[in-house]
Amino acid sequence: MRILHVSDIHGRASAVERLGRVIKSVDVITVGGDFEDAGVLDALAAHGTPVYAVTGNMDPPDAAVKARNYLIEGSVISIGGFYLAGYPVDASAVEGAGRRLILLAHYPPRGCRVDVTHGGEHIGSDAVRELVERVRPLAALVGHVHEAPGIDKLGSTVVVNPGPLSRGRYAVVEITGDGAVRVELGRV
């Protein structure tokens, strides 16, 4: 399964338009919040690839209402033999998923390489970290921290922050049937 993971679009439809070729190569698109305008989610979905999203700190309530068909916060869905959980999600709902679980969250877990500001401050979420440590998902797809795109590991969980799509950044996450995770960070 190939996932296009983007975050922090900040309403920039032009960034979405430049993803056309990448979208054609994936099975699913995940959006880690801060889309700000539901129209950018519609533009992603217009390619015919399923889009799943969570909200971020910059998403106004009206955008979240308009994006309700894409939002999976508090839900667990089955995709390609794996489970995708939208944060916040109750740990008891995902504990049994084991290494078949992919977590989609806006905030990265606190204390990893993908939550560090230019000033060296960790601004990730303690609650996301606690959930990752408790349920040990295969991957955590996150965003929020523009200056910390990258890949890290928290225990056995691969944590992916693609950086902001508003600046052309994205990640393609390939997960094999046996649970191996390969990540390519890219720019458009």
Secondary structure as UniProt FT lines:
FT   STRAND          2..6
FT   TURN            10..11
FT   HELIX           13..17
FT   TURN            18..19
FT   HELIX           20..23
FT   TURN            24..25
FT   STRAND          28..32
FT   HELIX           38..45
FT   TURN            46..47
FT   STRAND          51..54
FT   TURN            57..58
FT   HELIX           61..66
FT   TURN            67..70
FT   STRAND          76..79
FT   TURN            80..81
FT   STRAND          82..86
FT   HELIX           91..94
FT   HELIX           95..100
FT   STRAND          101..104
FT   TURN            110..111
FT   HELIX           113..115
FT   TURN            118..119
FT   HELIX           126..135
FT   STRAND          139..141
FT   TURN            146..147
FT   STRAND          150..154
FT   TURN            155..156
FT   STRAND          157..161
FT   HELIX           165..167
FT   STRAND          169..175
FT   TURN            177..178
FT   STRAND          181..187
//
